[in-house]
Amino acid sequence: MVEYRKLPGWKKINPYTRAEIILVSEGVKPGATSGDFNEELLISTLERLDIYHTEPERIESKGKVKITVTYAKLKSDFDAVTYEEGKGVEKHDVDEGHRALGKFYGYPKCCVDQYVEDKKNSRTSRFVEKMKELIEKEGEYPEELEYLVPSMTPCDPKCPDTLKTLRTWKETLEKHDPDAAKALRRFNKKWLEEYLEKNLSK
């Protein structure tokens, strides 16, 4: 079993990226795209864990250079959305690109299909609409939603496949990096509360 906390500089990586790395490394999520301000540390960590990764993409953010990297534990998963020689997702049309990435990120097919449909029709996501309905009716949402990674949009707050996936992520993160799990929960609780406060009064 990998003892992530003993990896050099592990706690210096932001907790959301640590969460994604663990989920990929433990095989419960095929791939991910993450960012950090410490390029050398992020790349060296992925390589210590034998995780395939793209070359870093550099983006300036608040006067600092942030890098993003796409990575996967299995080469077959990495090759499925390979960025080598400008191929992979780029060769798909937009809808197929979203579907390819959704599968790569380990999101339920129903959620990916709904996301594509919402994007195609330029409308508010179904998740947002259903979340509002749920809170107005029941006053709370499933706890599992607090383990969403930032890029995931469920098709419904009670989607069985989403809740099953998030329970697995929760168990994996709490086992390997409780601090990262707590940070992810804080992040999601904050935006969910802000969203609900903003929208339930409308």
C-alpha positions in Angstrom: 0.0 0.0 0.0 1.3 3.4 -0.9 1.9 5.7 2.1 1.2 9.0 0.3 2.0 11.2 3.3 5.6 9.9 3.1 6.1 10.9 -0.5 8.6 13.9 -0.7 6.7 17.2 -0.5 3.3 15.5 -0.5 1.6 18.0 1.8 2.9 20.9 -0.4 0.7 19.8 -3.2 -2.8 21.4 -3.0 -5.3 19.0 -1.4 -7.7 18.9 -4.4 -4.8 17.7 -6.6 -3.7 15.2 -4.0 -7.3 13.8 -4.0 -7.2 13.3 -7.7 -3.8 11.7 -7.7 -4.9 9.2 -5.0 -8.1 8.3 -6.9 -6.1 7.7 -10.1 -3.2 5.9 -8.3 -5.6 3.6 -6.4 -7.4 2.7 -9.7 -10.9 4.0 -8.7 -10.7 6.8 -11.3 -9.1 6.2 -14.7 -7.6 9.6 -15.2 -7.6 13.3 -14.2 -6.4 16.7 -15.1 -4.9 18.7 -12.2 -3.0 21.9 -11.6 -0.5 23.1 -9.2 2.1 26.0 -8.9 5.0 23.6 -8.2 5.7 21.9 -11.5 8.7 19.9 -10.4 6.9 18.5 -7.3 3.7 17.6 -9.2 5.6 15.8 -12.0 8.0 14.0 -9.7 5.1 12.8 -7.6 3.3 11.4 -10.6 6.4 9.7 -11.8 7.2 8.2 -8.4 3.7 6.6 -8.6 4.3 5.3 -12.1 1.5 7.5 -13.5 1.5 8.4 -17.2 1.2 12.2 -17.8 1.2 14.8 -20.5 3.7 17.6 -20.7 2.7 20.4 -18.4 0.6 23.3 -19.8 1.6 26.5 -18.2 -1.0 29.2 -17.3 -0.3 32.5 -15.6 -2.6 33.0 -12.6 -2.4 35.9 -10.2 1.2 36.7 -11.1 2.3 33.0 -10.7 2.7 30.3 -13.3 0.4 27.4 -12.7 0.7 24.2 -14.6 -2.0 21.7 -15.6 -1.3 18.0 -16.3 -3.5 15.2 -17.6 -2.6 11.8 -16.3 -3.7 8.2 -15.9 -2.4 5.0 -14.1 -3.0 2.7 -17.1 -1.4 3.4 -20.5 -4.5 2.2 -22.2 -6.6 4.8 -20.4 -4.0 7.5 -21.2 -3.9 6.5 -24.8 -7.7 6.7 -25.1 -7.5 10.4 -24.8 -3.8 10.8 -25.8 -2.5 14.2 -26.4 0.5 12.8 -28.4 1.0 14.4 -31.8 -2.1 16.6 -31.4 -4.4 13.6 -31.6 -6.9 12.2 -29.0 -9.7 14.4 -27.8 -8.8 17.0 -30.5 -9.7 14.7 -33.3 -13.3 14.3 -32.0 -16.1 16.7 -32.5 -17.0 18.8 -29.4 -19.6 16.4 -28.1 -17.5 13.3 -28.6 -14.6 15.2 -27.0 -16.7 15.7 -23.9 -17.7 12.1 -23.9 -14.2 10.9 -24.2 -13.0 13.1 -21.4 -16.0 12.1 -19.2 -15.2 8.4 -19.6 -11.5 9.1 -19.0 -12.3 11.0 -15.7 -14.5 8.1 -14.5 -17.8 10.0 -14.6 -21.0 8.0 -15.0 -22.2 7.8 -18.6 -25.6 9.2 -17.8 -24.0 12.3 -16.3 -21.7 12.8 -19.2 -24.6 12.5 -21.7 -26.6 15.0 -19.7 -23.7 17.4 -19.6 -23.3 17.2 -23.4 -27.0 17.7 -23.9 -27.0 20.8 -21.6 -23.9 22.2 -23.4 -25.4 21.6 -26.8 -28.6 23.5 -25.9 -26.8 26.3 -24.0 -28.9 25.8 -20.9 -28.5 25.7 -17.2 -27.3 22.2 -16.1 -30.0 19.7 -15.1 -28.1 19.1 -11.9 -28.6 22.8 -10.9 -32.3 22.6 -11.6 -32.7 19.3 -9.8 -30.6 20.4 -6.8 -32.9 23.4 -6.4 -36.0 21.2 -6.5 -34.4 18.8 -4.0 -33.5 21.4 -1.4 -36.9 23.1 -1.7 -38.6 19.8 -1.2 -36.4 18.0 1.3 -34.1 20.7 2.8 -30.9 18.8 2.3 -28.7 17.0 -0.3 -26.9 13.6 -0.2 -23.7 13.9 1.8 -21.8 12.1 -1.0 -22.0 15.3 -3.1 -19.4 16.8 -0.8 -16.8 14.5 -2.5 -17.3 15.8 -6.0 -14.1 16.8 -7.8 -14.3 20.3 -9.2 -14.9 19.3 -12.9 -17.7 16.8 -12.2 -21.4 17.7 -12.9 -23.9 14.9 -12.0 -27.0 14.6 -14.0 -29.1 14.6 -10.8 -28.2 15.0 -7.1 -29.7 11.6 -6.4 -28.2 9.8 -9.5 -27.5 6.3 -8.2 -24.3 5.9 -10.3 -23.0 9.2 -9.1 -23.6 8.4 -5.4 -22.0 5.0 -5.8 -19.0 6.5 -7.5 -18.7 9.2 -4.8 -19.0 6.7 -2.0 -16.0 4.8 -3.4 -14.0 8.1 -3.7 -14.9 9.0 -0.2 -13.7 5.7 1.3 -10.5 5.8 -0.8 -9.6 9.4 0.2 -10.5 9.0 3.9 -8.3 5.9 4.0 -5.2 7.5 2.3 -5.4 11.2 3.0 -8.1 12.4 5.4 -6.9 16.0 5.2 -7.5 16.0 1.4 -10.9 14.5 1.9 -11.8 17.2 4.5 -10.5 19.9 2.1 -12.7 18.6 -0.7 -15.7 18.5 1.6 -15.1 22.1 2.7 -14.7 23.2 -0.9 -18.0 21.5 -2.0 -20.0 22.6 1.1 -18.9 26.2 0.5 -20.0 26.4 -3.2 -23.1 24.3 -2.6 -24.2 26.6 0.3 -23.3 29.8 -1.8 -25.3 28.4 -4.8 -28.3 27.5 -2.7 -28.3 30.9 -0.9 -28.2 32.7 -4.2 -30.8 30.6 -6.0 -33.4 29.5 -3.5 -34.5 33.1 -2.9 -35.4 33.5 -6.6 
